[in-house]
Amino acid sequence: MSHLLQRRTFLKTTLAATTAMALPMRAMAQDVLKMGVVLPSPAADVGWSHTLMAGIETVKAAYGDKLEVTVLENIAEGPDADRIANGLVAEGNKVLLLGSFGYQNGGIQIAKRNADVSIIHASGYLTEPNFSPFTAKYWQGTYLMGMAAASVTKSKKLGCVGAFAIPELITSINAFMLGARSVDPTIEMSVVWVNSWFDPAAEQDAAKAQISQGVDVIFSNAQDTPSVIAVAEEAGVYAFNLNSSMVKYAPTKYLGVVGTDWGPHFKRLVDGHVAGTFEGLNFWLGMEDDVVYTADWNAGIPADMVAQITAKQAEIKANSFVVFQGPLVDQSGAERYAAGVAMTVDEMLGMDWHVAGVTTPLPK
């Protein structure tokens, strides 16, 4: 199993004492590629960090004893993360996987100072020849979850517990709303932002507050714990999440998962580093790339809706249906995009407004 280091443990020791993950140190260190992984939350059995580690397993399987990986988990964004990432470079790691949007500024500086280091960065928008961000088109799957939610809700009140109000999560919420309103245009949704990638107590409180207000389907948006899912199951309301399946925490009320498989993408980038062809591109990957998928659909979704969802998913994968295409109206009632006009990738990457039906204003 991988050896994972907590932030406190790491900061109390030197990088020289850091234990390499999974693979033994080779006598011929120059023949072994050293890779450092920095995660924003514990690499548990579910969630974002868990999914990143599953992707790393694909790389490890391909490289065997030619790859040495050091993993540091639960690292807060800010000075600690910057210091740790720099330390990994000093220890000879030539590939870094930085697993959070908030690592971007420090990571881009490392890339500028170290042309021989390739950085794979979760989310963000900055690039360098050796700095490549990656993001999932979660909205492709959350649109489908919106359709499913509309078919099972009785209160017509949907809810979302979100980590941070960044475009990546805003697009997921908006697509969820668009999918629901494609079935029932009277449905509304409220959002609670917990401003953390990992805060089980705050996540639980947010879910309970929404349920008390009549919400009967909750979107756990970028939570790295099953807190929201478990609360929903206990209360008898439906819930779904991103990245990895949490169905074991909600055996009766799990609506489904919008999952991600990063393994092939990570391997391509590591292969590029080894071959000297690494490209600092901003990758936004979806169903058409076999990165985003849906699974564990609840048996309570009506059969006719399952058929509609299956058909719509095929259209999304084939790009014959575009989720963010006008007419698009924001929550104030103003038209943002006219009929037939699609948002560009850059516009989606910078989305800072909610569609009609989302009742909670974005934080300023």
ChimeraX attribute file (.defattr): number of C-alpha atoms within 10 A of each C-alpha:
attribute: neighborCount
match mode: 1-to-1
recipient: residues
	/A:1	6
	/A:2	15
	/A:3	15
	/A:4	20
	/A:5	21
	/A:6	14
	/A:7	16
	/A:8	10
	/A:9	11
	/A:10	17
	/A:11	13
	/A:12	8
	/A:13	10
	/A:14	10
	/A:15	14
	/A:16	10
	/A:17	8
	/A:18	18
	/A:19	17
	/A:20	19
	/A:21	21
	/A:22	17
	/A:23	18
	/A:24	12
	/A:25	16
	/A:26	13
	/A:27	8
	/A:28	7
	/A:29	12
	/A:30	10
	/A:31	11
	/A:32	16
	/A:33	19
	/A:34	22
	/A:35	25
	/A:36	25
	/A:37	24
	/A:38	25
	/A:39	25
	/A:40	24
	/A:41	25
	/A:42	21
	/A:43	22
	/A:44	14
	/A:45	15
	/A:46	18
	/A:47	24
	/A:48	27
	/A:49	25
	/A:50	19
	/A:51	24
	/A:52	23
	/A:53	20
	/A:54	18
	/A:55	19
	/A:56	21
	/A:57	17
	/A:58	17
	/A:59	21
	/A:60	19
	/A:61	11
	/A:62	12
	/A:63	16
	/A:64	11
	/A:65	16
	/A:66	16
	/A:67	21
	/A:68	22
	/A:69	22
	/A:70	23
	/A:71	23
	/A:72	26
	/A:73	22
	/A:74	20
	/A:75	24
	/A:76	20
	/A:77	16
	/A:78	13
	/A:79	12
	/A:80	13
	/A:81	24
	/A:82	19
	/A:83	12
	/A:84	19
	/A:85	24
	/A:86	16
	/A:87	16
	/A:88	24
	/A:89	18
	/A:90	12
	/A:91	14
	/A:92	15
	/A:93	22
	/A:94	21
	/A:95	24
	/A:96	25
	/A:97	23
	/A:98	25
	/A:99	25
	/A:100	22
	/A:101	19
	/A:102	18
	/A:103	25
	/A:104	24
	/A:105	13
	/A:106	18
	/A:107	22
	/A:108	19
	/A:109	14
	/A:110	20
	/A:111	20
	/A:112	14
	/A:113	9
	/A:114	14
	/A:115	13
	/A:116	14
	/A:117	20
	/A:118	29
	/A:119	31
	/A:120	24
	/A:121	28
	/A:122	22
	/A:123	24
	/A:124	21
	/A:125	18
	/A:126	16
	/A:127	18
	/A:128	18
	/A:129	15
	/A:130	23
	/A:131	26
	/A:132	26
	/A:133	24
	/A:134	20
	/A:135	20
	/A:136	23
	/A:137	20
	/A:138	29
	/A:139	25
	/A:140	28
	/A:141	27
	/A:142	30
	/A:143	29
	/A:144	25
	/A:145	28
	/A:146	26
	/A:147	25
	/A:148	27
	/A:149	31
	/A:150	27
	/A:151	19
	/A:152	19
	/A:153	17
	/A:154	13
	/A:155	14
	/A:156	20
	/A:157	22
	/A:158	30
	/A:159	28
	/A:160	26
	/A:161	27
	/A:162	25
	/A:163	21
	/A:164	18
	/A:165	17
	/A:166	16
	/A:167	18
	/A:168	23
	/A:169	18
	/A:170	24
	/A:171	27
	/A:172	24
	/A:173	29
	/A:174	26
	/A:175	25
	/A:176	30
	/A:177	30
	/A:178	27
	/A:179	26
	/A:180	29
	/A:181	20
	/A:182	14
	/A:183	16
	/A:184	15
	/A:185	15
	/A:186	12
	/A:187	21
	/A:188	20
	/A:189	24
	/A:190	19
	/A:191	22
	/A:192	21
	/A:193	17
	/A:194	20
	/A:195	14
	/A:196	18
	/A:197	21
	/A:198	21
	/A:199	16
	/A:200	17
	/A:201	11
	/A:202	18
	/A:203	28
	/A:204	18
	/A:205	17
	/A:206	23
	/A:207	27
	/A:208	16
	/A:209	14
	/A:210	23
	/A:211	21
	/A:212	11
	/A:213	12
	/A:214	15
	/A:215	25
	/A:216	23
	/A:217	31
	/A:218	29
	/A:219	31
	/A:220	25
	/A:221	25
	/A:222	21
	/A:223	27
	/A:224	30
	/A:225	24
	/A:226	23
	/A:227	21
	/A:228	30
	/A:229	29
	/A:230	22
	/A:231	23
	/A:232	29
	/A:233	17
	/A:234	12
	/A:235	14
	/A:236	16
	/A:237	22
	/A:238	25
	/A:239	31
	/A:240	29
	/A:241	30
	/A:242	28
	/A:243	27
	/A:244	23
	/A:245	23
	/A:246	23
	/A:247	23
	/A:248	11
	/A:249	18
	/A:250	23
	/A:251	12
	/A:252	16
	/A:253	24
	/A:254	29
	/A:255	28
	/A:256	25
	/A:257	26
	/A:258	24
	/A:259	23
	/A:260	26
	/A:261	21
	/A:262	24
	/A:263	19
	/A:264	16
	/A:265	20
	/A:266	20
	/A:267	20
	/A:268	13
	/A:269	21
	/A:270	24
	/A:271	16
	/A:272	14
	/A:273	20
	/A:274	14
	/A:275	9
	/A:276	11
	/A:277	13
	/A:278	19
	/A:279	16
	/A:280	18
	/A:281	17
	/A:282	19
	/A:283	16
	/A:284	16
	/A:285	18
	/A:286	21
	/A:287	21
	/A:288	14
	/A:289	14
	/A:290	14
	/A:291	20
	/A:292	23
	/A:293	22
	/A:294	22
	/A:295	14
	/A:296	15
	/A:297	17
	/A:298	21
	/A:299	13
	/A:300	14
	/A:301	16
	/A:302	12
	/A:303	10
	/A:304	10
	/A:305	16
	/A:306	19
	/A:307	11
	/A:308	13
	/A:309	20
	/A:310	12
	/A:311	11
	/A:312	18
	/A:313	20
	/A:314	14
	/A:315	13
	/A:316	19
	/A:317	18
	/A:318	12
	/A:319	12
	/A:320	10
	/A:321	14
	/A:322	16
	/A:323	18
	/A:324	20
	/A:325	16
	/A:326	16
	/A:327	13
	/A:328	21
	/A:329	17
	/A:330	16
	/A:331	16
	/A:332	14
	/A:333	11
	/A:334	11
	/A:335	15
	/A:336	16
	/A:337	16
	/A:338	12
	/A:339	11
	/A:340	12
	/A:341	14
	/A:342	17
	/A:343	18
	/A:344	11
	/A:345	10
	/A:346	9
	/A:347	11
	/A:348	15
	/A:349	19
	/A:350	15
	/A:351	17
	/A:352	15
	/A:353	18
	/A:354	21
	/A:355	22
	/A:356	22
	/A:357	24
	/A:358	25
	/A:359	15
	/A:360	13
	/A:361	12
	/A:362	15
	/A:363	8
	/A:364	4
